[in-house]
Amino acid sequence: MERIRYLVVEGPIGAGKTTLARRLAPRLGADLVLEQPAENPFLARFYQDMARYALPTQLFFLFQRARLLEPLRQPDLFARPVVGDFLLDKDMLFARITLGGDEYALYQRIYESLRPQAPAPDLVIYLQAQPAMLMERVRRRAAGFERGITEEYLSLLVDSYARFFHHYTGAPLLIVNSENLNFVERDADFELLVSRVRAMRSRREFFNLA
């Protein structure tokens, strides 16, 4: 843990990535770099009409992520570590499932021209959960812009994330089944995960709490 300078928590909507990132930052003495979905003026409309609002929603997030990662382009060896809740490498995952034809081609060109040269993470923690569990968590937190999310869309995301991280080699990866872990209410679960990170010896490992 002490050697980690840049850690990213990833996973589909409702997996708990932002919650875990917020808990890990104080442990590492790190600054937080968090996506701000509530700032996206197109997001609520996207969940109501994906075909119409997918492109502006994606573009807004791309500009936001590029701005958030800009300070990491030239990391200061004496600066504090950083914990984030998004991995830019998986940005195209959403584009592939929401955009088609000319819009997808346009987005690819814009993505390649704007993509910041941020350092590779020292560790990526990928949180997994089944669509029904994700749907329950989304409903529980009752964010206004998420009211249009369906379990069918979450199922598509779960499959897309699984395929993406099956082939991901950009950084050491800890794949965590988050269904039986509660990082908010159970300190023991958080400490268990921290100990699992400390025990990592290879670039790809799995953690499943039965």
Buried (B, 14 or more C-beta within 10 A) or exposed (E): BEEBBBBBBBBBBBBBBBBBBBBBBEBBEBEBBBBEBEEBEBBBBBBEEBEEBBBBBBBBBBEBBBEBBEBBEEBEEEEEBBBBBBBBBBBBBBBBBBBEEEBBEEBBEBBEEEBBEBBEBBBBBBBBBBBEBBBEBBEEEEBEBBEBBEBEBBBBBBEBBEEBBEEBEEBBBBBBBBBEBBBEEEEEBBEBBBEBBEEBEEEEBEBEEE
